[in-house]
Amino acid sequence: MRFPNIFCFVNSWFAAHPNSVCMTYFEHLRFSGGLASTLLIGATKAIIHAIFPNIYITSTTELVNEMEKKLADAGCK
């Protein structure tokens, strides 16, 4: 029977890292997706700031502080 090998592969591929940070797969998916959207918005603001320096002056600093807080509050405590 090959089911245990397939299960071990799927578990190690999809759950090993989330489990190592005390999250389920779906908690990790939601958290990482949220970080990605925050970073995408931050990158957009940074590009706008690069072109128009008087717009989004403090957005990158605020983004870094927000990301640090989210990362500190997530996963294993």
Buried (B, 14 or more C-beta within 10 A) or exposed (E): EEEEEEEEEEEEEEBEEBBEEEBEEEBBEEBBEEBEEBEEEBEEBEEEBEEEEEEBEEBBEEBEEEBEEEEEEBBEE
